[in-house]
Amino acid sequence: MLRTYKPIPFDHWVCENQPGDDAQYRTGWWDTIEFVRFLANEFGIMDITIIGDFDAETPPPTEILRMPVFLLRFNSVDVCLKNDFSPLEPYWSASVVIGDKREFACYGLNAPLNRWKHNSLTLFPETWRFSPYISGSRRFSCGLAHEHAVFTLFWLLTHTPSSEYSDHFSDLATQSDFNESNPCRRE
């Protein structure tokens, strides 16, 4: 069951809701917390609050963990995010509101929210339950299979993919600062 409330600071919620030392999935809970901290550091997100939480039933050995519903705000984008320890992917759910005119395409990254006839949006506050992504969406909800997909979503929200980008070695080798700093360069 979802419990919603006014946003509270991320660190305050974490300190108040840590699982006990005997919890089997304590490490998974902390992995979720640390992953959100990693996202904040990687993408310069300064505003993370908790807008709700819910009791997640873990895979066997079954136990109940209080899991947060995060709200991350950055660069005219708001992302409501959660991990629910579901037995099958998608493990993460997100609802996104893009508040500026940036172009966004998800390139097929998003998983259906009700893939296994379990709608994970029920664990989001009602104001954060949106339709699935379609081309041009400025407000949508989606499932994300794993942390790599979550990271990619945030990357797509903060970068503009370009056909001019290349990480091919021959392209890098033409950059003068790369050649000057590379002791193994070929001339």
Phi, psi and omega in degrees: 000134180280133171248123179246155179197175177299148181305135175239153182301140181309303185296325178297313180298317181299314180298324183278343191233021179297142175289157179295163180298338182270359182290128180297323184259021178305317181297318178297322177298311179295325176301320178297313180298312182292328178294319178295322175297321177299314177302315181300316180291315184294323186249012176065035181275118182260343186244100175237124175230167175251124183252002178177174173207169183208161177270117179261133175267120183281161172298164181304140359290121188294133171210166181253126176240139174279117183249141182276156167250110185275148168235115180250127182238129182196142172042053179063024177231136172242133178232121172266127191221143175207156173238128185244015178052034180296152182291337178230152179293154009279138182274336181245150173231146179218146168236131189238137171235119178260116187264000178238193186266011182303148174277139179221133173225140183263355175052035178076013183293325188284140176262153176300141181289333183244040183307320183248033180059031174231110183276106183287352177292340179297343178262017171249148172303148184306324181291353180245020178256109184240171174290161176296161180295134166229159183310128179090359181300139175251350183211118183202162174240151182204160169263148178230126191298323187196181183299326179298320179291322177297313178302316181296320176302313180295324178296315180296327179286340184247357181229159173249105178302143183221144177287350180279344182286138176212139173245019177292140186302318182297328176288322178292323183294343179276351178281122186299321181293330177291314181298320181292327183266359184257108181291346182259012185296150176257137179246000000 
